[in-house]
């Protein structure tokens, strides 16, 4: 609801600014992520460019900002219902550029702000699989043979171990403009009176390829993780990631 109200306010302000310019104006903007493989969603997780699967163990190095898959443990997953089909993409670094007629001054600022705050990540026919009980597989004898040296090494070097706990699958994924009056291919169009704003999401071709590749590799388009912690008694447990963001790490080579 807050997102809808914020979008409504933005569109109202944009309409007021457009009223100050000449009639029948058309603006065309191209939108591209600074780094597609760092696409992150609070709702869906991190773009699965590395074809991660549940049970994968990844070491994060805060100094080099790199992630490396260092192991895999056996886990049991179960399908879960994924009711959400879209999430705001405003938290990602979006590059907005205008082609043809370029707006200036406050209008350009307003248009860029509107595009950034109104860009949504949309999933087509999403579903999910999730690890049922993460504590048990973390503490089997076979898992501890892997985790004990990995955890000790990570702790000694101020690094972090994480485990993949959930996959989000989808037939397709794309960027769209919330509030668009029409969508054709990668272009979302917004019409306010006699003014037209065309927003071309050039990453949509790559996102479609990502969805196709994830299906071919029997994985998901997004994945979620938990931090691996260890109790005083030596039990491995999942913990939150609130001080870490996978968008800050280069994960392109995380799975070998």
PEFEN-V619965 format. One record per helix or strand of 3 or more residues. SS is the DSSP state (H for helix, E for strand). FROM is the first residue (numbers start at 1). TO is the last residue. If there is no record, write none. Layout:
BEGIN
SS_FROM_TO ; SS_FROM_TO
END
This chain:
BEGIN
H_2_18 ; E_26_33 ; H_36_38 ; E_45_47 ; E_56_61 ; E_66_72 ; E_77_80 ; E_86_88 ; E_94_99 ; H_105_118 ; E_119_124 ; E_127_131 ; H_134_138 ; H_141_156 ; E_160_169 ; E_172_177 ; E_182_184 ; E_187_192 ; E_195_201 ; H_204_216 ; E_222_230 ; E_236_239 ; H_246_248
END
